[in-house]
Amino acid sequence: MLSVFSPGSSYRCANNSPGKDHPRVRWKADDLEKAVVDDLAKMRVATPEIAAWFRTELRATVTDLTAYRRQQSKTLWKRKTELATMQDRLLNAYLAGTVEEAIYKAKGGI
């Protein structure tokens, strides 16, 4: 098995503000690897059918979230373009003398 921990190293909790009851423990790389593998083994799904259902639901959720983020990004990009166009129109109106300087500044021109 490929280890993500450096052999011979020790690891400590990265909580820089531990409470009074927080243990001060250091783990050896091999012990930490075994603890992680043991914890992951306890998370196994009961049957292959449930595992397949969970995989399908997880994939659908991630797909929905990805589509939502893409739509959100498109909407924000469109709004950014609209605002740039509005600023350009405001500047053109100011330069043409249609809008007074005070109004131009109040609207975010300068």
C-alpha positions as CSV (number, residue, x, y, z in Angstrom):
1,M,0.0,0.0,0.0
2,L,1.2,3.5,-0.8
3,S,1.7,5.5,2.3
4,V,1.1,9.3,2.5
5,F,3.1,9.5,5.7
6,S,6.9,9.8,5.8
7,P,8.5,6.6,7.2
8,G,10.2,7.1,10.6
9,S,8.5,10.5,11.1
10,S,6.1,11.4,13.9
11,Y,3.0,13.5,13.7
12,R,1.2,15.6,16.2
13,C,-2.2,17.3,16.3
14,A,-2.2,20.5,14.4
15,N,-4.7,22.2,16.8
16,N,-2.7,25.2,17.9
17,S,-5.3,26.1,20.5
18,P,-6.1,22.9,22.3
19,G,-8.4,22.7,25.3
20,K,-7.3,21.7,28.8
21,D,-8.4,18.1,28.2
22,H,-6.8,17.7,24.8
23,P,-4.2,14.9,24.9
24,R,-0.6,15.7,23.8
25,V,0.0,12.7,21.6
26,R,2.5,12.1,18.9
27,W,2.0,9.3,16.4
28,K,4.6,7.3,14.6
29,A,4.1,7.2,10.8
30,D,3.3,3.4,10.8
31,D,0.9,3.7,13.7
32,L,-0.9,6.6,12.1
33,E,-1.2,4.8,8.8
34,K,-2.6,1.7,10.5
35,A,-5.2,3.9,12.5
36,V,-6.3,5.6,9.3
37,V,-6.7,2.3,7.4
38,D,-8.6,0.8,10.4
39,D,-11.0,3.7,10.5
40,L,-11.6,3.6,6.8
41,A,-12.2,-0.2,7.0
42,K,-15.0,0.5,9.6
43,M,-16.7,2.7,7.1
44,R,-17.4,0.0,4.6
45,V,-21.0,-0.2,3.3
46,A,-23.0,-3.3,4.3
47,T,-23.9,-4.7,0.9
48,P,-22.7,-4.1,-2.7
49,E,-26.3,-2.9,-3.6
50,I,-26.1,-0.1,-0.9
51,A,-22.6,0.8,-2.1
52,A,-23.8,1.1,-5.7
53,W,-26.8,3.2,-4.6
54,F,-24.5,5.5,-2.6
55,R,-22.1,5.8,-5.5
56,T,-24.9,6.7,-7.8
57,E,-26.4,9.3,-5.4
58,L,-23.0,10.8,-4.7
59,R,-22.2,11.1,-8.4
60,A,-25.6,12.8,-9.0
61,T,-25.1,15.2,-6.2
62,V,-21.6,16.2,-7.4
63,T,-23.0,16.6,-11.0
64,D,-25.8,18.8,-9.6
65,L,-23.3,20.9,-7.6
66,T,-21.0,21.2,-10.6
67,A,-23.9,22.4,-12.8
68,Y,-25.0,24.9,-10.2
69,R,-21.5,26.3,-9.9
70,R,-21.2,26.6,-13.7
71,Q,-24.5,28.4,-13.9
72,Q,-23.5,30.7,-11.0
73,S,-20.2,31.5,-12.7
74,K,-22.0,32.3,-16.0
75,T,-24.5,34.5,-14.1
76,L,-21.7,36.4,-12.4
77,W,-19.7,36.8,-15.6
78,K,-22.8,38.2,-17.3
79,R,-23.4,40.6,-14.5
80,K,-19.7,41.7,-14.6
81,T,-20.1,42.4,-18.3
82,E,-23.3,44.3,-17.7
83,L,-21.6,46.5,-15.1
84,A,-18.6,47.2,-17.3
85,T,-21.1,48.3,-20.1
86,M,-23.0,50.5,-17.6
87,Q,-19.7,52.2,-16.5
88,D,-18.7,52.7,-20.2
89,R,-22.1,54.3,-20.9
90,L,-21.7,56.5,-17.8
91,L,-18.3,57.6,-18.9
92,N,-19.5,58.3,-22.4
93,A,-22.4,60.4,-21.0
94,Y,-20.0,62.3,-18.8
95,L,-17.6,63.0,-21.7
96,A,-20.5,64.1,-23.9
97,G,-21.6,66.5,-21.2
98,T,-24.9,64.8,-20.6
99,V,-24.0,63.9,-17.0
100,E,-22.6,66.4,-14.5
101,E,-19.3,65.7,-12.7
102,A,-20.9,65.4,-9.3
103,I,-23.4,62.8,-10.5
104,Y,-20.6,61.0,-12.4
105,K,-18.5,60.8,-9.3
106,A,-21.5,59.7,-7.2
107,K,-22.2,56.8,-9.6
108,G,-18.6,55.5,-9.3
109,G,-17.1,57.1,-12.3
110,I,-14.0,58.4,-10.6
